Protein backbone atom coordinates (compact mmCIF):
# COMPACT_ATOMS: atom_id res chain seq x y z
CA UNK A 1 0.00 0.00 0.00
CA UNK A 2 2.88 2.37 0.78
CA UNK A 3 4.35 1.72 -2.67
CA UNK A 4 1.09 2.75 -4.36
CA UNK A 5 0.64 6.09 -2.61
CA UNK A 6 1.01 9.25 -4.70
CA UNK A 7 3.31 10.83 -2.13
CA UNK A 8 5.36 9.72 0.81
CA UNK A 9 3.29 9.96 4.02
CA UNK A 10 4.68 11.82 7.01
CA UNK A 11 3.34 9.18 9.35
CA UNK A 12 1.29 5.98 9.32
CA UNK A 13 -1.67 6.10 11.72
CA UNK A 14 -3.23 2.72 12.33
CA UNK A 15 -6.37 2.27 14.42
CA UNK A 16 -6.96 -1.21 15.84
CA UNK A 17 -10.62 -2.04 16.48
CA UNK A 18 -11.53 -3.14 19.98
CA UNK A 19 -12.93 -6.48 18.77
CA UNK A 20 -9.74 -7.23 16.85
CA UNK A 21 -7.55 -6.27 19.77
CA UNK A 22 -9.63 -8.33 22.18
CA UNK A 23 -9.15 -11.44 20.03
CA UNK A 24 -5.52 -11.14 18.93
CA UNK A 25 -4.02 -8.27 20.93
CA UNK A 26 -1.75 -10.88 22.49
CA UNK A 27 -1.46 -14.50 21.48
CA UNK A 28 0.89 -17.47 21.56
CA UNK A 29 1.92 -19.20 18.35
CA UNK A 30 3.71 -22.43 19.12
CA UNK A 31 5.89 -21.58 22.10
CA UNK A 32 6.38 -17.95 21.07
CA UNK A 33 4.43 -15.10 22.65
CA UNK A 34 3.26 -12.35 20.28
CA UNK A 35 2.02 -8.82 20.91
CA UNK A 36 0.01 -7.41 18.00
CA UNK A 37 1.03 -3.78 18.37
CA UNK A 38 4.74 -4.54 18.69
CA UNK A 39 4.62 -7.03 15.81
CA UNK A 40 2.87 -4.57 13.48
CA UNK A 41 5.33 -1.81 14.27
CA UNK A 42 8.32 -4.12 13.78
CA UNK A 43 6.99 -5.43 10.45
CA UNK A 44 6.42 -1.91 9.09
CA UNK A 45 9.84 -0.69 10.25
CA UNK A 46 11.45 -3.76 8.67
CA UNK A 47 10.23 -2.66 5.22
CA UNK A 48 12.98 -0.03 5.20
CA UNK A 49 10.59 2.83 4.31
CA UNK A 50 11.56 4.77 7.44
CA UNK A 51 8.08 6.14 8.07
CA UNK A 52 7.02 6.81 11.68
CA UNK A 53 4.06 4.83 12.97
CA UNK A 54 1.30 5.71 15.41
CA UNK A 55 -0.93 2.86 16.59
CA UNK A 56 -4.17 3.82 18.33
CA UNK A 57 -6.63 1.50 20.03
CA UNK A 58 -10.23 2.28 19.15
CA UNK A 59 -11.43 2.41 22.74
CA UNK A 60 -8.74 4.97 23.57
CA UNK A 61 -10.54 7.61 21.52
CA UNK A 62 -14.20 6.52 21.41
CA UNK A 63 -14.82 7.30 25.08
CA UNK A 64 -15.75 3.73 26.08
CA UNK A 65 -12.54 2.87 27.93
CA UNK A 66 -12.20 3.87 31.56
CA UNK A 67 -9.06 5.92 31.90
CA UNK A 68 -7.33 8.24 34.33
CA UNK A 69 -6.87 10.61 31.39
CA UNK A 70 -9.71 12.63 29.90
CA UNK A 71 -10.00 13.17 26.16
CA UNK A 72 -8.21 16.52 26.31
CA UNK A 73 -5.13 14.92 27.89
CA UNK A 74 -5.25 12.08 25.35
CA UNK A 75 -5.37 14.70 22.59
CA UNK A 76 -2.40 16.59 24.08
CA UNK A 77 -0.36 13.39 24.32
CA UNK A 78 -1.23 12.48 20.73
CA UNK A 79 -0.31 15.91 19.35
CA UNK A 80 3.01 16.10 21.20
CA UNK A 81 4.01 12.66 19.91
CA UNK A 82 3.05 13.50 16.32
CA UNK A 83 4.89 16.81 16.44
CA UNK A 84 8.06 14.97 17.39
CA UNK A 85 7.59 12.03 15.02
CA UNK A 86 6.52 13.75 11.82
CA UNK A 87 8.91 16.70 11.67
CA UNK A 88 11.58 15.55 14.13
CA UNK A 89 10.78 18.75 16.02
CA UNK A 90 11.53 19.28 19.69
CA UNK A 91 8.42 19.98 21.81
CA UNK A 92 10.51 21.34 24.69
CA UNK A 93 14.06 21.41 25.98
CA UNK A 94 15.61 21.28 29.44
CA UNK A 95 17.64 24.31 30.47
CA UNK A 96 20.00 22.49 32.82
CA UNK A 97 21.32 19.94 30.29
CA UNK A 98 24.84 20.42 28.92
CA UNK A 99 24.91 20.85 25.14
CA UNK A 100 28.33 19.17 24.89
CA UNK A 101 27.28 16.00 26.73
CA UNK A 102 25.99 12.83 25.08
CA UNK A 103 23.66 10.79 27.29
CA UNK A 104 23.67 7.11 26.47
CA UNK A 105 21.70 4.18 27.87
CA UNK A 106 22.63 0.51 27.52
CA UNK A 107 20.10 -2.29 27.99
CA UNK A 108 19.64 -5.95 27.11
CA UNK A 109 16.68 -7.88 25.79
CA UNK A 110 15.74 -11.48 25.23
CA UNK A 111 15.31 -12.61 21.64
CA UNK A 112 11.78 -13.86 20.92
CA UNK A 113 12.44 -17.47 19.93
CA UNK A 114 11.09 -20.92 20.72
CA UNK A 115 12.26 -23.10 23.57
CA UNK A 116 14.73 -22.30 26.31
CA UNK A 117 16.36 -19.26 24.86
CA UNK A 118 19.80 -17.95 25.84
CA UNK A 119 20.08 -15.35 23.07
CA UNK A 120 20.20 -11.69 24.05
CA UNK A 121 20.50 -8.43 22.15
CA UNK A 122 22.04 -5.19 23.35
CA UNK A 123 20.57 -1.76 22.70
CA UNK A 124 22.38 1.55 23.01
CA UNK A 125 20.34 4.75 22.96
CA UNK A 126 22.09 8.11 22.68
CA UNK A 127 20.43 11.48 23.33
CA UNK A 128 21.52 15.09 23.06
CA UNK A 129 20.26 18.03 25.12
CA UNK A 130 17.23 18.47 22.83
CA UNK A 131 16.06 14.91 23.41
CA UNK A 132 16.84 13.86 19.85
CA UNK A 133 18.04 10.31 20.05
CA UNK A 134 19.31 7.43 18.02
CA UNK A 135 19.00 3.71 18.60
CA UNK A 136 21.78 1.24 17.86
CA UNK A 137 21.15 -2.49 18.11
CA UNK A 138 24.18 -4.63 18.85
CA UNK A 139 24.85 -8.15 17.67
CA UNK A 140 23.06 -11.04 19.31
CA UNK A 141 25.02 -12.89 21.95
CA UNK A 142 24.50 -15.82 24.28
CA UNK A 143 24.06 -15.35 28.01
CA UNK A 144 23.87 -18.35 30.33
CA UNK A 145 22.88 -17.27 33.80
CA UNK A 146 23.41 -20.76 35.16
CA UNK A 147 27.13 -20.32 34.49
CA UNK A 148 27.56 -16.71 35.58
CA UNK A 149 25.03 -16.98 38.46
CA UNK A 150 23.66 -13.60 37.38
CA UNK A 151 20.41 -13.06 35.46
CA UNK A 152 21.26 -9.64 34.00
CA UNK A 153 23.63 -9.92 31.00
CA UNK A 154 27.06 -8.31 30.87
CA UNK A 155 29.35 -7.71 27.91
CA UNK A 156 32.72 -9.04 26.94
CA UNK A 157 35.51 -6.50 26.38
CA UNK A 158 35.53 -6.61 22.56
CA UNK A 159 31.73 -6.50 22.30
CA UNK A 160 31.43 -3.54 24.67
CA UNK A 161 34.14 -1.60 22.86
CA UNK A 162 32.61 -2.21 19.42
CA UNK A 163 29.11 -1.27 20.63
CA UNK A 164 30.26 2.05 22.07
CA UNK A 165 32.40 2.96 19.05
CA UNK A 166 29.52 2.26 16.65
CA UNK A 167 26.89 4.24 18.54
CA UNK A 168 29.20 7.23 19.15
CA UNK A 169 30.26 7.33 15.50
CA UNK A 170 26.59 7.38 14.48
CA UNK A 171 25.86 10.05 17.06
CA UNK A 172 28.60 12.31 15.65
CA UNK A 173 27.37 11.72 12.11
CA UNK A 174 23.70 12.45 12.80
CA UNK A 175 24.24 15.41 15.15
CA UNK A 176 27.21 16.86 13.25
CA UNK A 177 28.72 17.49 16.66
CA UNK A 178 31.45 15.84 18.73
CA UNK A 179 30.56 15.67 22.43
CA UNK A 180 33.10 16.60 25.07
CA UNK A 181 31.59 14.35 27.72
CA UNK A 182 29.81 10.97 27.74
CA UNK A 183 27.36 9.80 30.39
CA UNK A 184 26.31 6.15 30.21
CA UNK A 185 23.30 4.88 32.17
CA UNK A 186 22.78 1.20 32.92
CA UNK A 187 20.51 -0.69 35.33
CA UNK A 188 23.26 -3.09 36.37
CA UNK A 189 26.83 -2.74 37.62
CA UNK A 190 29.71 -2.21 35.22
CA UNK A 191 31.79 -5.38 35.50
CA UNK A 192 35.57 -5.16 35.22
CA UNK A 193 38.27 -7.82 34.94
CA UNK A 194 38.39 -8.19 38.71
CA UNK A 195 34.68 -9.10 38.96
CA UNK A 196 34.75 -11.42 35.95
CA UNK A 197 37.75 -11.56 33.57
CA UNK A 198 35.54 -12.93 30.77
CA UNK A 199 33.16 -9.94 30.91
CA UNK A 200 35.36 -6.89 31.30
CA UNK A 201 32.76 -4.49 29.92
CA UNK A 202 34.02 -1.50 31.90
CA UNK A 203 37.41 -1.35 30.17
CA UNK A 204 35.76 -2.13 26.84
CA UNK A 205 33.38 0.81 27.22
CA UNK A 206 36.10 3.22 28.36
CA UNK A 207 38.49 2.19 25.59
CA UNK A 208 35.67 2.51 23.04
CA UNK A 209 34.88 6.03 24.24
CA UNK A 210 38.53 7.09 24.02
CA UNK A 211 39.06 5.52 20.60
CA UNK A 212 36.03 7.33 19.20
CA UNK A 213 36.43 10.69 20.96
CA UNK A 214 40.05 10.92 22.11
CA UNK A 215 42.01 10.33 25.29
CA UNK A 216 40.93 13.59 26.96
CA UNK A 217 37.19 12.86 26.81
CA UNK A 218 35.30 13.09 30.10
CA UNK A 219 33.02 10.20 30.99
CA UNK A 220 30.70 9.02 33.75
CA UNK A 221 29.42 5.44 33.99
CA UNK A 222 26.23 5.53 36.05
CA UNK A 223 24.35 2.56 37.49
CA UNK A 224 20.66 3.27 38.19
CA UNK A 225 18.71 0.69 40.19
CA UNK A 226 15.48 0.51 42.15
CA UNK A 227 15.96 0.47 45.90
CA UNK A 228 13.96 -0.57 48.95
CA UNK A 229 14.98 2.45 51.01
CA UNK A 230 12.21 4.65 52.42
CA UNK A 231 12.46 8.23 53.59
CA UNK A 232 9.52 9.70 55.51
CA UNK A 233 8.43 13.19 56.40
CA UNK A 234 5.79 14.56 58.76
CA UNK A 235 3.13 15.28 56.14
CA UNK A 236 0.11 13.85 54.36
CA UNK A 237 2.29 13.36 51.28
CA UNK A 238 5.58 11.57 50.51
CA UNK A 239 8.93 13.33 50.32
CA UNK A 240 9.44 15.84 47.52
CA UNK A 241 10.48 14.77 44.07
CA UNK A 242 14.20 15.51 43.85
CA UNK A 243 14.95 14.57 47.45
CA UNK A 244 18.53 13.27 47.60
CA UNK A 245 20.32 11.21 50.22
CA UNK A 246 24.06 11.30 49.54
CA UNK A 247 25.86 8.36 51.17
CA UNK A 248 29.30 8.82 49.58
CA UNK A 249 31.08 10.79 46.86
CA UNK A 250 29.95 8.29 44.24
CA UNK A 251 26.62 6.96 45.57
CA UNK A 252 23.26 8.50 46.45
CA UNK A 253 19.55 7.73 46.67
CA UNK A 254 17.36 9.94 44.49
CA UNK A 255 13.58 10.37 44.56
CA UNK A 256 12.61 10.83 40.91
CA UNK A 257 8.96 10.55 42.01
CA UNK A 258 7.36 12.28 44.96
CA UNK A 259 5.39 15.31 46.07
CA UNK A 260 5.42 18.08 43.43
CA UNK A 261 4.91 21.58 44.89
CA UNK A 262 3.73 22.96 41.52
CA UNK A 263 0.77 20.56 41.60
CA UNK A 264 0.51 20.67 45.41
CA UNK A 265 0.09 16.89 45.40
CA UNK A 266 1.80 13.59 44.71
CA UNK A 267 0.55 12.31 41.31
CA UNK A 268 1.03 8.62 42.07
CA UNK A 269 -0.90 5.64 43.38
CA UNK A 270 1.87 4.00 45.42
CA UNK A 271 4.46 5.05 47.96
CA UNK A 272 7.42 6.23 45.84
CA UNK A 273 10.77 4.46 46.09
CA UNK A 274 14.08 6.22 45.44
CA UNK A 275 16.59 5.21 42.81
CA UNK A 276 19.99 3.95 43.84
CA UNK A 277 22.58 5.89 41.82
CA UNK A 278 26.29 5.00 41.63
CA UNK A 279 28.86 6.69 39.44
CA UNK A 280 32.27 5.76 38.08
CA UNK A 281 33.68 9.10 36.96
CA UNK A 282 34.76 12.56 38.04
CA UNK A 283 31.41 14.37 38.07
CA UNK A 284 30.01 14.93 41.59
CA UNK A 285 27.15 12.58 42.43
CA UNK A 286 24.81 15.52 43.11
CA UNK A 287 25.29 16.79 39.53
CA UNK A 288 24.78 13.25 38.19
CA UNK A 289 21.43 13.10 40.00
CA UNK A 290 20.44 16.55 38.74
CA UNK A 291 20.97 15.30 35.18
CA UNK A 292 18.90 12.20 35.87
CA UNK A 293 16.03 14.36 37.13
CA UNK A 294 16.22 16.54 34.02
CA UNK A 295 16.20 13.49 31.73
CA UNK A 296 12.98 12.24 33.35
CA UNK A 297 11.28 15.16 31.60
CA UNK A 298 12.38 14.23 28.08
CA UNK A 299 9.64 11.73 27.20
CA UNK A 300 8.08 13.14 24.04
CA UNK A 301 5.56 10.30 23.81
CA UNK A 302 3.26 12.25 26.12
CA UNK A 303 3.09 15.58 27.90
CA UNK A 304 3.39 14.31 31.45
CA UNK A 305 5.31 16.38 33.99
CA UNK A 306 7.94 13.66 34.40
CA UNK A 307 8.64 9.93 34.42
CA UNK A 308 10.22 7.87 37.14
CA UNK A 309 13.26 7.02 35.02
CA UNK A 310 15.47 9.07 32.68
CA UNK A 311 14.78 8.77 28.96
CA UNK A 312 18.03 6.83 28.53
CA UNK A 313 16.56 3.97 30.58
CA UNK A 314 12.80 4.52 30.23
CA UNK A 315 12.56 3.72 26.53
CA UNK A 316 15.11 0.95 26.29
CA UNK A 317 12.35 -1.46 27.29
CA UNK A 318 10.01 -0.08 24.63
CA UNK A 319 12.66 -0.41 21.93
CA UNK A 320 13.48 -3.94 23.04
CA UNK A 321 9.84 -4.95 22.83
CA UNK A 322 9.85 -4.04 19.14
CA UNK A 323 13.25 -5.21 17.93
CA UNK A 324 12.62 -8.75 19.17
CA UNK A 325 10.18 -9.09 16.25
CA UNK A 326 12.65 -7.93 13.59
CA UNK A 327 13.69 -10.55 11.00
CA UNK A 328 17.05 -12.17 11.74
CA UNK A 329 18.49 -10.98 8.44
CA UNK A 330 17.40 -7.35 8.84
CA UNK A 331 20.29 -4.99 8.20
CA UNK A 332 20.43 -1.36 9.27
CA UNK A 333 17.07 -0.99 11.05
CA UNK A 334 15.87 2.61 11.57
CA UNK A 335 18.14 4.33 14.05
CA UNK A 336 16.06 7.40 14.96
CA UNK A 337 14.47 7.11 18.38
CA UNK A 338 11.03 8.36 17.30
CA UNK A 339 10.48 5.33 15.05
CA UNK A 340 10.16 3.18 18.17
CA UNK A 341 7.82 5.46 20.12
N, C-alpha and C positions, 0 to 999 in steps of 0.2 A: 504494500500500500504506500509506503514511503517513496518507493521508486516512481510511482505513478502520479505523485503530486506535482502541481505546476510550479511550485516554489518550495524551497526548504523551510519547514516549520521552525519556529523559535523554540517550541516545546511540544511534547506529546502529553496531552491530558487524557487519562483513561479512567472512566468511572466503572466500578465493579458493582453490579446489582446485588442487593442484599440476599436474594435467593441463591445466586451463584456463589457468593462468598460463604454463605451458610453451608453449602454442600461441599465445596472444594477449597475453601479458604486455607485449610491445612489438611494434608492427607499423607498417607504412607503408601509408597509404591515399592513392593518387595520389602526390603529392610531399610529403605531410605526414606527419611522424613522430608516432606516438601511443604513449602510455604508459597502460596500462590503469588502474593505481591512481590516477594523477593525473586521468585523464579521469572516472573514477567519482566521485571526490571533488568535482571541479568541477561535474559534472552535478547532484549532490545539493545542493551549496551554492547552485546557481543556482535551485533551486526556491523559495528564499526562506523555507524552514521554520526556518532557523537552529537546526539540530540538529547537534551535534558528531558526527564520524564516526571510527570506528577500523577500519582495514582490516588484516586479519591473513592472512598466507600460511599455508596448511595445514602446509607442512613446517617452519614456524617453531615449531610447538607439538606436532607429532607425533613429534619425536625423530629424524626421518630426515635432517635437514639438518645437515651438519657446521658447527659454529659455535664461535667463541671464547667464547661465553656459554653457561653451563649453564642448565637450565630454571629454576632458582631466580632467576638474574639476569634472565632473560626475564620471569618473573612479576613481579619488582620493577619493572622498566621499565614493564610493562603497567599495574600498579596505580598507579604515580606519575602516568602520563599520564592515566588515567581519573579520578583524584582531581582533577586540574586541569581536565580537560575538562567533567566532568559537573556539578560544583558551583562551578566557577570559584574553587576553593580554592587556597591557596598552600602547596605542599609544604614549602618552606623559604624563608628570607629571608637576605640578606647583611647583616651588621652594619655594614660600612664603606661602605654606599651612602647618599648624602644623600637624605632624604625630599623635599626641595624642588627636586630636579633631575629634569628629564625627559630621558631618553636616547633619542635618535632615530637610526635608520639609514636611509640613502637608497641605493637600488639601482635597476638598470635591467635590463629583460628583453626579449628578442626575442619578437615576436608570432608565434604558430604559424600561418603562412599559406603558401600555395603560392608557388613561384617565388623569385626573388631578392628577399628581403624587407628593406625598410629601416625598417619600423615598429618602434618600441620603446614600452615602457610603464614608467613610474616607480612605485616602491613606497616608501612611507615607513612605517616601523614605530616606534612610540613605546612606551616602557616606563617604568614607575615603579619604585620601590625594591623592591616586592614581586614584580616580574617580570610583572605584569599588563600586557598590551600590546594595542594596537590596530593595525590595518592599514589604510592608506589608499592606494588605487590612483589614480594620476594619469591624466590624459588621454593617449591615444596621441599620439606625435609621430614625425616622420621624422628619422632620423640617417644621413647619408651620410659614411661614413669616408673615401671617396675624395676628398671635398672638404676635410674637416677634417684628414686625415692622422692621425687618431686613432681607434682602434677603440672605446674606451670612450665612451659618450654623455656629453654635458654639457647643461646646461639654459640656456635663454634667461632673461633677467631676469624677465619677466612670469610665465613658467611656474614658475620657482623660487619666486617670492614667493607665488603663488597656492597652490602645493603646501604650503608651510610654514604659511601661514595656515589652510588647511583642516584639516591634521592637528593643529595645536595647538588650534584651536577644538574639534575632536572630543575631544581629550585632556582639555581643561578640563571639557567636558560630561560625559564618562564617569567621570572621577575626582573630579568636584566639588572640584577643587583647582587653583589657579593656581600653576605652578612659578615659582621665582625664578631659575632657571638652566636653560639649554638646552645639551645636549651633542649634537652631530651627528656620527655616524660615516659615513664613505664610503671606498670602496676606490680612489678616484681623487682627484686634486688638485681643489681648488676654484678653478675658473677665474674670473678677474676681467676687467674691460674691457681691461686691459693685455695679457693673454694672448690674448684673442679678444673683440673688442667685440660680436660677435653672440651670445656665450654668457657673459654676465656673471652667472653663477649666484651668485657670492659675495655681491654687493650685493643680489641678489634675495632670497637666504636671510636675510641680516641685516635687510633692510627688512621682510620678512615676520614675522620674530621680533619686531621692535620694534612693528610695527602690531598684532600680536595680544597682546603682553604688556607693552608700554610701553617707553619710551626707556631706562629704567634697568636693564633685564634684562641679566643676565650670560650670556655665550654662549662656547662653545668649538667650533670647527669642526675636527674631527680626521680626518686621512687615515691609514688603516690599510692597509698593503700587505705582501705577502710580500717577503722579502729573501734575498739569497744570502750574507749574512755568516755566518761561523762563529766561535763562541767555543769554546775547548777548555779542559779542565782535566785535571789528572793524576789520573785515576780510571778505573774500569771503566765508568762511566756518564757520560752527557752532563752539561752544566751544569744547575743547579737551575732548576726552573720558577720564574719570577719574576725571573730574572737580568736586570739592566738595564744597558745601556751608553748613557749620556747623552753626546751629541755636541754639543749646544747647548741653549739655553734653551727651544727649541721643537721639538727633534727628539731621538729616542732609539730604540734597538733593544731590544725586549722579548721575552723567551722566555716565551710563554704555554704551551709544552710543555717538558718536561724532567724531570729526576730529582725525585721527590717523596719527601721524607724520611719522611712518614707511612707510605708503602708500602714504603720502603727499596728502591725500584726505579724504573726509567723504564718506564711502561706504554705503550710505543710500539714500532713495528716498524722505523722509519727514524730516521736522525739528525735531530733537531729543528732547525728553522730559526726564527730570531727574526722578529718582526714589525717593520716599519719604521713608526714612529709620528711624525706631525708635527701640530702644533697651531697654529691661528690663534685666539688668545684670551689671557686673562690668567692662567688657571690654570697653575701650574707643571707641566712635562712629567712629573715624577715622580708627581704626583697623578693626572694623566690616565692614566698607565700602571697605577696602582693600581686605578682604576675599571675599566679594560679587563680586568684580571685578575679582579676581582670579577664582572664581567658574563659571564665564561666559565663561571661556575657556575650560571647561571640557565636552563639548558636543562631544562624540565620534561617533555620527551619521553622522558627516561630518568633513571636515577639515577647516572650516571657522575660521577666526581669533578670533571671539568671538560672543556671543549672547547678547541680551539685558537683559536677566535675568539669574541668577545663575542656575546651573543644578538642585538644590534642588527644584526650582519652575518651571523651564522651562519644565521639562518632566512629571510633575504631570498631566498636561492636557492630554498628550499623553497616559499615563497609564490609566487614567480615561476613555478615549475614547474606550479602549479595554475591560476593566473589566466590563463595563456595559453590554457586550454581554455574559459574563460567565453564565453558568447555575446556578440556585439558590442553587442547592445542591452540587456545586463544593467545595470540601475541599482541603485545602493546594495547592492553585495555585502556579505556579513557582514564586520564590521570588527573583531571580536574575534580576537586572535591564535590562540587555541586551536582555532578552526575549521580552521586550515590545518596543524595539527600532524599 
